[in-house]
Amino acid sequence: MRCMVLIALASCLPIIPAVAQVESQVPPPKPVRTPTQLPRAKAEPADGSSYPLLARQREGPSAADVGPAQQHFVRASTLDTLEALSLTPNGDDAWDNAALLARHEKIALDRRITVPKIHDVQDDGPNGTSGNPALDYEVTYLNWGAVTNEQRLARRGHYFTITWDNDGPRSDFTARFEYREVNSKEIVRMLTQPMPGVSGATRSYFAVTDRAYLTYGPVCSWRFTILKGDTVVAEAKSFIW
């Protein structure tokens, strides 16, 4: 009986490798056919005007992308002409425009309105750091969000933060900032900011930035005045004004 079982097992052994060999034979992958030649190139049109001209988009900050700090400031950022600086209708000499302005205004200083503090920061970029962490932080804050080179240049400037107080009744005022720059000699430029309903301490923000700063230079002298209607009620100015 045992002999018959062994003979039956021996007869099955050659069949097992044969079945395994048949199952392991997988057909080889088909070769990938590659093109033998590239498609024929198309010739350029003879008339170059057949291509539509695309308007080049201006890279740099838009009016809505001037940074979180610059949005508080009344800014002078563009170039101007001598004709634009004339402060009289008949177009008098703009080189003496500061004298022309003072000649046509009323002055009645009010002791209840004072200008206790004027703080200025000059931003010349990363190469203009002072080594003082507190001052360098202000420059870093002014440049926050600037990514492109145009945006970084647009932040260059001279920034003035002016604190003033109205201890009298609540009133509407106009803050005015007059200034001279290093490269424009005696020409006086002016920025204004309406200040409605002022009571107590408040601040006015003025800045010379971008092309105006890069061309005319930083502010070298200034005068800050507060007007009520057409009358100057308070002022503060630099030593060399």
GIUR-V234783 format. One record per residue. N is the residue number from 0. RES is the residue in three letters. SS is DSSP state (alpha for helix, beta for strand, coil for the rest). PSI is psi in whole degrees, -180 to 180 (none if undefined). D_FIRST is the distance of its C-alpha to the first C-alpha in whole Angstrom. Layout:
N | RES | SS | PSI | D_FIRST
N | RES | SS | PSI | D_FIRST
This chain:
0 | MET | coil | -45 | 0
1 | ARG | alpha | -37 | 4
2 | CYS | alpha | -37 | 5
3 | MET | alpha | -37 | 5
4 | VAL | alpha | -44 | 7
5 | LEU | alpha | -39 | 9
6 | ILE | alpha | -38 | 10
7 | ALA | alpha | -41 | 11
8 | LEU | alpha | -39 | 13
9 | ALA | alpha | -32 | 15
10 | SER | alpha | -23 | 16
11 | CYS | alpha | -20 | 17
12 | LEU | alpha | -43 | 19
13 | PRO | alpha | -21 | 22
14 | ILE | alpha | -36 | 23
15 | ILE | alpha | -49 | 24
16 | PRO | alpha | -32 | 27
17 | ALA | alpha | -42 | 28
18 | VAL | alpha | -42 | 28
19 | ALA | alpha | -37 | 30
20 | GLN | alpha | -37 | 32
21 | VAL | alpha | -41 | 33
22 | GLU | alpha | -29 | 34
23 | SER | alpha | -12 | 36
24 | GLN | coil | 97 | 38
25 | VAL | coil | 136 | 42
26 | PRO | coil | 138 | 45
27 | PRO | coil | 153 | 47
28 | PRO | coil | 148 | 51
29 | LYS | coil | 137 | 53
30 | PRO | coil | 143 | 56
31 | VAL | coil | 128 | 59
32 | ARG | coil | 123 | 62
33 | THR | coil | 146 | 66
34 | PRO | coil | 139 | 69
35 | THR | coil | -16 | 70
36 | GLN | coil | 152 | 74
37 | LEU | coil | 156 | 76
38 | PRO | coil | 152 | 78
39 | ARG | coil | 133 | 81
40 | ALA | coil | 145 | 84
41 | LYS | coil | 138 | 87
42 | ALA | coil | 148 | 90
43 | GLU | coil | 147 | 92
44 | PRO | coil | 146 | 95
45 | ALA | coil | -33 | 99
46 | ASP | coil | 110 | 100
47 | GLY | alpha | -20 | 99
48 | SER | alpha | -5 | 101
49 | SER | alpha | -17 | 98
50 | TYR | coil | 128 | 96
51 | PRO | coil | 138 | 97
52 | LEU | coil | 128 | 99
53 | LEU | coil | 131 | 97
54 | ALA | coil | 130 | 99
55 | ARG | coil | 127 | 98
56 | GLN | coil | 138 | 97
57 | ARG | coil | 126 | 100
58 | GLU | coil | 133 | 97
59 | GLY | coil | -179 | 99
60 | PRO | coil | 138 | 100
61 | SER | coil | -178 | 101
62 | ALA | coil | -27 | 103
63 | ALA | coil | 1 | 101
64 | ASP | coil | 61 | 99
65 | VAL | coil | 5 | 101
66 | GLY | coil | 155 | 100
67 | PRO | coil | -33 | 100
68 | ALA | coil | -42 | 103
69 | GLN | alpha | -22 | 105
70 | GLN | alpha | -20 | 105
71 | HIS | alpha | -17 | 107
72 | PHE | coil | 143 | 110
73 | VAL | beta | 116 | 113
74 | ARG | beta | 144 | 112
75 | ALA | beta | 112 | 114
76 | SER | coil | -7 | 111
77 | THR | coil | 164 | 113
78 | LEU | coil | 155 | 116
79 | ASP | coil | -179 | 119
80 | THR | coil | 167 | 123
81 | LEU | alpha | -34 | 126
82 | GLU | alpha | -36 | 127
83 | ALA | alpha | -18 | 125
84 | LEU | alpha | -8 | 126
85 | SER | coil | 131 | 129
86 | LEU | coil | 11 | 130
87 | THR | coil | 151 | 133
88 | PRO | coil | -31 | 134
89 | ASN | coil | 4 | 136
90 | GLY | coil | 49 | 134
91 | ASP | coil | 175 | 136
92 | ASP | coil | 121 | 134
93 | ALA | alpha | -16 | 131
94 | TRP | alpha | -20 | 131
95 | ASP | alpha | 34 | 133
96 | ASN | alpha | -22 | 131
97 | ALA | alpha | -43 | 131
98 | ALA | alpha | -36 | 135
99 | LEU | alpha | -40 | 135
100 | LEU | alpha | -45 | 132
101 | ALA | alpha | -25 | 134
102 | ARG | alpha | -20 | 138
103 | HIS | coil | 17 | 136
104 | GLU | coil | 154 | 135
105 | LYS | beta | 146 | 136
106 | ILE | beta | 122 | 135
107 | ALA | coil | 86 | 136
108 | LEU | coil | 136 | 133
109 | ASP | coil | 120 | 132
110 | ARG | coil | -18 | 131
111 | ARG | coil | -10 | 129
112 | ILE | beta | 118 | 127
113 | THR | beta | 159 | 125
114 | VAL | beta | 89 | 123
115 | PRO | beta | -23 | 121
116 | LYS | beta | 134 | 119
117 | ILE | beta | 119 | 118
118 | HIS | beta | 128 | 114
119 | ASP | beta | 147 | 113
120 | VAL | beta | 130 | 110
121 | GLN | beta | 119 | 110
122 | ASP | beta | 107 | 107
123 | ASP | coil | 18 | 106
124 | GLY | coil | -173 | 103
125 | PRO | alpha | -23 | 100
126 | ASN | alpha | -9 | 103
127 | GLY | alpha | 25 | 105
128 | THR | coil | 148 | 104
129 | SER | coil | -14 | 106
130 | GLY | coil | -10 | 104
131 | ASN | coil | 116 | 105
132 | PRO | alpha | -36 | 102
133 | ALA | alpha | -44 | 104
134 | LEU | alpha | -38 | 105
135 | ASP | alpha | -29 | 102
136 | TYR | alpha | -37 | 101
137 | GLU | alpha | -41 | 103
138 | VAL | alpha | -40 | 103
139 | THR | alpha | -40 | 99
140 | TYR | alpha | -40 | 99
141 | LEU | alpha | -31 | 102
142 | ASN | coil | 5 | 99
143 | TRP | coil | 132 | 96
144 | GLY | coil | -10 | 94
145 | ALA | coil | 122 | 96
146 | VAL | coil | -54 | 93
147 | THR | coil | 165 | 95
148 | ASN | alpha | -37 | 98
149 | GLU | alpha | -39 | 100
150 | GLN | alpha | -40 | 99
151 | ARG | alpha | -40 | 100
152 | LEU | alpha | -33 | 103
153 | ALA | alpha | -23 | 104
154 | ARG | alpha | -16 | 104
155 | ARG | coil | 137 | 106
156 | GLY | beta | -178 | 109
157 | HIS | beta | 119 | 112
158 | TYR | beta | 134 | 111
159 | PHE | beta | 125 | 114
160 | THR | beta | 116 | 113
161 | ILE | beta | 120 | 116
162 | THR | beta | 128 | 117
163 | TRP | beta | 157 | 120
164 | ASP | beta | 143 | 121
165 | ASN | beta | 102 | 123
166 | ASP | beta | 1 | 125
167 | GLY | beta | -164 | 127
168 | PRO | beta | 156 | 126
169 | ARG | beta | 131 | 123
170 | SER | beta | 168 | 124
171 | ASP | beta | 133 | 123
172 | PHE | beta | 172 | 123
173 | THR | beta | 123 | 123
174 | ALA | beta | 131 | 121
175 | ARG | beta | 134 | 122
176 | PHE | beta | 114 | 121
177 | GLU | beta | 145 | 123
178 | TYR | beta | 153 | 122
179 | ARG | beta | 150 | 123
180 | GLU | beta | 162 | 121
181 | VAL | alpha | -44 | 121
182 | ASN | alpha | -3 | 121
183 | SER | alpha | 12 | 123
184 | LYS | coil | -120 | 126
185 | GLU | coil | 1 | 128
186 | ILE | coil | 130 | 127
187 | VAL | coil | 127 | 126
188 | ARG | beta | 163 | 123
189 | MET | beta | 139 | 122
190 | LEU | beta | 142 | 119
191 | THR | beta | 154 | 120
192 | GLN | beta | 119 | 118
193 | PRO | beta | 138 | 119
194 | MET | beta | 84 | 118
195 | PRO | beta | 145 | 119
196 | GLY | beta | 48 | 119
197 | VAL | beta | 129 | 119
198 | SER | beta | 126 | 120
199 | GLY | beta | -153 | 119
200 | ALA | beta | 142 | 117
201 | THR | beta | 178 | 116
202 | ARG | beta | 148 | 114
203 | SER | beta | 144 | 115
204 | TYR | beta | 128 | 113
205 | PHE | beta | 148 | 114
206 | ALA | beta | 145 | 112
207 | VAL | beta | 114 | 113
208 | THR | beta | 177 | 110
209 | ASP | alpha | -133 | 108
210 | ARG | alpha | -34 | 111
211 | ALA | alpha | -41 | 114
212 | TYR | alpha | -43 | 113
213 | LEU | alpha | -27 | 111
214 | THR | alpha | -49 | 115
215 | TYR | alpha | -14 | 117
216 | GLY | coil | -180 | 116
217 | PRO | coil | 168 | 116
218 | VAL | beta | 131 | 118
219 | CYS | beta | -20 | 121
220 | SER | beta | 152 | 124
221 | TRP | beta | 162 | 123
222 | ARG | beta | 129 | 125
223 | PHE | beta | 126 | 124
224 | THR | beta | 150 | 126
225 | ILE | beta | 125 | 125
226 | LEU | beta | 139 | 127
227 | LYS | beta | 104 | 128
228 | GLY | coil | -122 | 129
229 | ASP | coil | 20 | 131
230 | THR | beta | 133 | 132
231 | VAL | beta | 121 | 131
232 | VAL | beta | -12 | 130
233 | ALA | beta | 153 | 128
234 | GLU | beta | 158 | 128
235 | ALA | beta | 142 | 126
236 | LYS | beta | 161 | 126
237 | SER | coil | 166 | 125
238 | PHE | coil | -36 | 128
239 | ILE | coil | 15 | 129
240 | TRP | coil | none | 129
